[in-house]
């Protein structure tokens, strides 16, 4: 399994996107979601949504429909 970065989003948006992909049967991982959460700057740090490289095109098509 090779991961590909689907995009960088705010923490909440990344979690919503990952949930949408999961509901379509595509495994998605949110990286960096808990960075700097202690000092409140977590909303300023982009969060990466990662998917399997084989699912990248399908995932991109799903999120482009939103």
C-alpha positions in Angstrom: 0.0 0.0 0.0 1.4 3.3 -1.1 -0.3 6.5 0.2 -1.0 9.5 -1.9 -1.9 13.0 -0.6 -5.4 13.9 -1.7 -5.1 17.4 -0.3 -4.6 19.7 2.7 -7.6 21.1 4.5 -8.7 22.6 7.8 -9.0 19.9 10.5 -12.8 19.8 10.4 -13.0 19.7 6.6 -10.4 16.9 6.5 -12.4 14.8 8.9 -15.6 15.4 6.8 -13.8 14.4 3.6 -12.3 11.3 5.2 -15.8 10.3 6.4 -17.3 10.9 2.9 -14.6 8.7 1.3 -15.0 6.0 4.0 -18.8 6.0 3.2 -17.9 5.3 -0.4 -15.6 2.4 0.5 -12.3 4.2 0.2 -10.0 4.1 3.2 -8.7 7.5 4.1 -6.2 8.6 6.8 -6.1 12.1 8.3 -2.5 13.1 9.1 -1.5 16.0 11.4 -5.1 16.3 12.8 -3.9 16.7 16.3 -0.9 19.0 15.7 -0.7 21.9 18.2 -4.2 21.1 19.6 -2.9 22.0 23.1 -2.3 25.6 22.3 -5.3 26.2 20.1 -3.4 26.7 16.8 -4.7 23.4 15.3 -7.1 25.4 13.1 -4.1 27.1 11.5 -2.2 24.0 10.6 -3.2 22.3 7.3 -4.3 18.6 7.7 -3.5 16.1 5.1 -6.0 13.6 3.8 -4.2 10.5 2.5 -5.6 7.6 0.4 -4.2 4.5 -1.2 -2.5 5.5 -4.5 -4.7 3.0 -6.3 -7.8 4.8 -5.0 -6.5 8.3 -5.7 -8.4 9.1 -8.9 -11.7 7.7 -7.6 -11.3 9.7 -4.3 -10.5 12.9 -6.3 -13.7 12.4 -8.3 -15.8 11.9 -5.2 -14.6 15.0 -3.4 -14.8 17.1 -6.6 -18.6 16.5 -6.5 -19.0 18.1 -3.1 
